[in-house]
Amino acid sequence: MLPTVDVLRGAIVESRHRVSVAVVDAGGTLTARAGDPDLVTFWRSAAKFFQAIPLLTDGAADALGITDAELGVACASHNGEPRHVELAASLLARASCGAGDLACGPHPSLAEPVAREMAERGEQPTRLHSNCSGKHAGMLALARHRGWPTMGYADLGHPVQARCVAEVARWTGVPEGAIGLGVDGCGVGCFALPLRAMALAYARLGARRLGGVGSEAREAAADRLIRAVTAEPFLIAGTARLCTEILAASGGRVIPKVGAEGVYSAALPELGLGVAVKVEDGDFRSSGPALLAVLDQLAPGCVPVAEEWRKPELTNTRGMTVGWLEAHVPLAALK
Amino acid sequence: MLPTVDVLRGAIVESRHRVSVAVVDAGGTLTARAGDPDLVTFWRSAAKFFQAIPLLTDGAADALGITDAELGVACASHNGEPRHVELAASLLARASCGAGDLACGPHPSLAEPVAREMAERGEQPTRLHSNCSGKHAGMLALARHRGWPTMGYADLGHPVQARCVAEVARWTGVPEGAIGLGVDGCGVGCFALPLRAMALAYARLGARRLGGVGSEAREAAADRLIRAVTAEPFLIAGTARLCTEILAASGGRVIPKVGAEGVYSAALPELGLGVAVKVEDGDFRSSGPALLAVLDQLAPGCVPVAEEWRKPELTNTRGMTVGWLEAHVPLAALK
């Protein structure tokens, strides 16, 4: 069966999102799949854990006194809610930088209810409200600590971006030269990789097990980031956002991270597995139901979030329910 | 080759939209296709010409003095710009109705620049700003003229909706009982049909040739609607909208109509052809480039719109160009 998330209007399938999935263990074995686990696409914001790890391994967090909550926001695609903004600002301050140093542009909150409330309050989003402001503040802190110029930190040629590529290469097992580079929605580098490599990185992240030279500091960094986001699930996303719901409902048994263009990654530390999901067409509405369909097969009952996350309803401009989404993403077990 | 609209970030395909197309002549022959021309999906707003025809055939337009410009807005998915709103209001007045009688809910303008300008002026969209307000006003005029209750005109069980189903059946050649019904984004009925049947209806519309009992009034209605939208291309959509651009640039040689969830239909009267396009996943950004790729093969040079419509750029929150869309929709000729 073709793995899809179907969009039904009444009882009729109106549209169909094709899905590919890789499930990999920390040893690099593909244990299950749907669609094409070798599909290459950009990791987008699902790479943020790995863009934050250098803050720890390179000593910036210790030297600048960065808190766990600030680390949580550095890994986040957050809603720009007051706590997110405060933490991004305090992380920026540790880098002796201000909001004007951020290279990310403003945009409305990723959570529609939050965006609407901000608009109703007449509140314009700033760069600090960008879902990526914590990541950017972290990159500025890394530049400050390493003695690199903070100016231009987002450009692909800057040492901060090169450092992130190197970190992504370590965790994914893909050589730096084989990682496709693009410019992300917020202006920094982003990484084109096979789903299988993304899943491996999350398996290793969750297992805190990497191996090789310098792995101990990296494994410790993974442990601290996971503890940071699990201690306060609100940080990684916010109100009415699936990443926060999954972290909270699973009690940290699943470490999820959404990305733009239909990307989702997750670690399942107890099972030693990593998951990477891509909705082929880049759709956002369907990536969450697709991930949940995968998690429900790998760890039944592990993610007791509300049914509306699994089967979101579609409403029209009159507020009527006119349809819903249905994920059909059967995993083919390989091991 | 798989017909797709590819989303590139830098030189790398990040996401991919699959496309199906039917090209049919007024005699019902499938003359070209891409993907699956028998794909069943909802026609959504691409059905609006056929929902407006009863206004003419049933005598409402003559009896109530409905103008060509009002007919144009009845066929539109408009931007809610001042002229659209005025015309929807004047059409409503001919039905002795007001904005409070409209069943459609408000939403921001379909053109992002128009939506932004309205928001910056602090202007809240009303029901009259709904892209469907002209269609709804027309349905109220039909109900008034036919002596049906105006209350509940949007409900599937109301005679107005039954009348629309009957009209759609005539033009598409699909029996009423075989048309799947759903509730549209604005609350009225919408029609699930094979792409092939949608294309046939547009071929007949453009040719003003239907045949069968009662066809003369229907053909005259088609002619008046086409003249109405061609005389003032702004009406059918508005500023920065592809339907308006195609109508204007082609000088009426192409009569296009967009629908939600990745649907596009068009008539090419000179060639006697109708076209129906569906982006499988329901995506909006890619349906226009897909339609243009089809039109460029059927009638090269016929639609001299700006290149940005064929190959839209993707910008990020910093305003940088980070990618673009590329339509690869080769038609397989069948005749």
Interface residues (C-beta under 8 A of the other chain):
Chain A: V7 R9 G10 I12 V13 E14 S15 R16 H17 R18 V40 T41 F42 A103 C104 G105 P106 H107 A119 S130 G180 L181 G182 V183 D184 G185 C186 G187 C190 A192 E261 G262 V279 E280 D281 G282 D283 N316 T317 R318 G319 M320 V322 G323
Chain B: V7 R9 G10 I12 V13 E14 S15 R16 H17 R18 V40 T41 F42 A103 C104 G105 P106 H107 A119 S130 G180 L181 G182 V183 D184 G185 C186 G187 C190 A192 E261 G262 V279 E280 D281 G282 D283 N316 T317 R318 G319 M320 V322 G323
